Amino acid sequence: MIHHSAAVTVPGITAGTRKHPEKLSELLERLARDAGERVSMREIANALDDRSFGAFLLVFALPNLIPLPPGATMVLGLPMVFVAWQMVIGYQKVWLPRALANYTIDRATFQRMVTRVSPWLRSAENWVRPRNWPLGGPIRERLFGIFALLLGITCVLPIPFGNWLPAFAVAILGVAHTERDGNCLALGALAGVVSFAVAGFVVTATGAFLMHIF
């Protein structure tokens, strides 16, 4: 089980308080470079530390942005709910069930994955950077978690055409939380509010249509 410490100590600073945290692309490249023969999900979560929430929200949101058969988002949205709920109850970093935490991939495979995703991350990091970050305390972090949780639940609900936008909002919020970018956070919050409005409209319109028929 992963211990939920407040932050990983770095000489003179902590991951939660350093002014300019290591970029996600640099962190993943360093992890791939220094990894042993196999890399576990626990090692990745520990390396991400207090930024693991944003990174895992992004990872779990991405599959929901791909066209999928009806009902698939009801399953793929659950990991987002799982991660966001941990923020709501006050965890300092993502806790993974033992079976998932112990899951490993070989070093070569992990390095190929990092090599493929790094160019995309570096492009995103050209405009996503630590700035104007408002989530400086546990209460605000939990409010962020509640917002992400509601978006995750919206993704899980069987709302016609109502799942893509909240997943997109969660992906933006994940990037924002990982890089501590307040501007990106505002964009994700806006996308989230719009997604709630769209989902509410779809539900209301569908209900009115069904009442008209029956």
N, C-alpha and C positions, 0 to 999 in steps of 0.2 A: 504494500500500500504506500502511496506517496504521502509524505508528511507535508502538512500545510503550513509551512513556515512563512513569516511575513515577507521575507526577501532573501535572496542569495547574497552572501557577503562578498564584496569585491574590495580590494585594498582601498580603504578610505571612503568608499561609497557603497550604496546598495542598488540593486536593480530597480527598486521601486522609487528611488530618489535621485538617481543620476540625471543630470540635466539633458544630456544628449545620449540616449540609449543606443546600443549597437543596432545597426540596420538589420532587418530580418534576413535580407539576402546574405549579408556578411556573417550573421550568426549561423545560418544553415550551411554556408560554405565552410565555415570553421568546423562545425560539427561533422560534416562529411569528411573533411581533411584529417581530423583527429580521431575518427571513429575506429572502433576495433573491428574484428571480423564480422560481427553482426551488430545492428543498431536496434534497440528496443523502443517501443512507444514511450516507455517510462523515461528513457534517456532524453528523448526529444522534448517531452513535457517539462522535464527538469531544466533543460537548457533554455527553454522559453521562459520559465519561471513565471513572474507576474504578468507577462505578456501572452501566456499560453491561452487565456480565454479568447483574446482577439484572433489569434492564429487558428485555433480550433473552430471558432465560429465561422471564419472564412473558409476553412477546409470543408466543413460540413454544409455550408451554404452553396458552394459551387455545384455539386451534383444536381441541386434543385433548379439550377439555371439552364439545364440541358433538357430539351424536349423528351418527355418520358411518358409511358403508358398511364392512363387514368388510375389514380390511387397510389402511384409510386411515391408521391410526395408525403403521403400519410406515414410512410416508413422512413424515408430519407430526412424528413423534418424532425423526427424524434431526437437525433443527436444534438441538434441545435437547442432543443428544449432542455436536454440533459445538461449541456454546458451552461446555458443561461441560468438555470435553476441553482447551480452551484455558486454563481455570483450573487444571486438573491440571498442565499442563506449565509453568505460571508466567507466562502473559501477564498484563499489568497492565490491559488492557481488550480488548474484543472486536476481533478482526481479521476483516475481511470480504473475501472474494474480490473481485478488481478489478471484475468485472462487477456484483456486488451492491453494492459500495461506490459505484460510479459511477451506480447507478440513482437517478433523481431523480423527484420529483413537483412539480407546480406549487404555488406558494405558497398559492393559494386553496384547493386540495384539502387541503393540509397543515393550514391554519388550520381548515377544517371538521372534520377528524379530531380536532384538539386540542380544539376547542369541544365535540365530542360526548363525548370521554373525560374531559375535565377535571372535570365534576361528579362522576363516579364516583370519580376519583382523590381529589378533595377530601373526599368522604365517607369514603373509606378512610383518609385522612390524619388524620381526627378521632381515630382510635385507634391508627394506626400512626405511630410517631414515633421519632427517634433515642433509644435507651435500652438499657442493659445489653448493648452490642454486644461479643461475645467474640472476633470474628475480627480480632484486631489485628496479625497477622503473616502472612508468606507461607506458613508451614507450615499454619496453621489455614485460610487461604484455600484451599489445595490440598485439605485434608480436606473442606472444603465442596464443592469441585469434584468430588471423588471420589464423595461422596454424591449430588450432583445428576446425575453421570454414570451411576451405577447406576440411579437413577430413570428417566433418559432411556432407558437400555437396556431397562428393564422395560417402558416404553411401546412400544418398537419390537417387542418379542417378541410373537408371535401367541398371547397368553394370553387365553382367553375371559373377558370381564368384568374383566380384570386391568389395563386401561390407564388407565381414568378416574382412579382414586385416585392413582397416581404422578404423573400430569399435574397433578392438583389440588395435590399436595404441592410440585411444582416451581413452580407459580404462587405459592403462599404463600412459598416460599423466595426467589423472585424479588422479591416485594414487600419481604420482610425485608431482603434484601441491598441493594436500592435505597435503602431508608429507614434502614438501619442499626438495625433494631429487633430486639433480642435476644429479646424476648417472642414476637414473630411468628416468629422463627427457631426457637424451641423448638416452637411449634405446627406449623410446617412439618416439622421433624424427626420429631415424633410421627406426623404424617400419613404421612411417608415410611416409617417403621418399620412402621406398620399396613399400608401398601400392599405392602411386602415380604412380610409375613406372609400377606396375602390371596393374593398371586400364588403364593407357595409352596404354600399350601393348595390352590389351584386346580390347579396343576401336579401335585401329589401325588395329588389325588383323580382327576384325569383319567387319570394313569398307572395307578392302581389299577383304574379302570373298564375301561381298554383291556386290561390284563392279564387281567382277569376274563372279558372277551368272547373273547379269543383264546387 
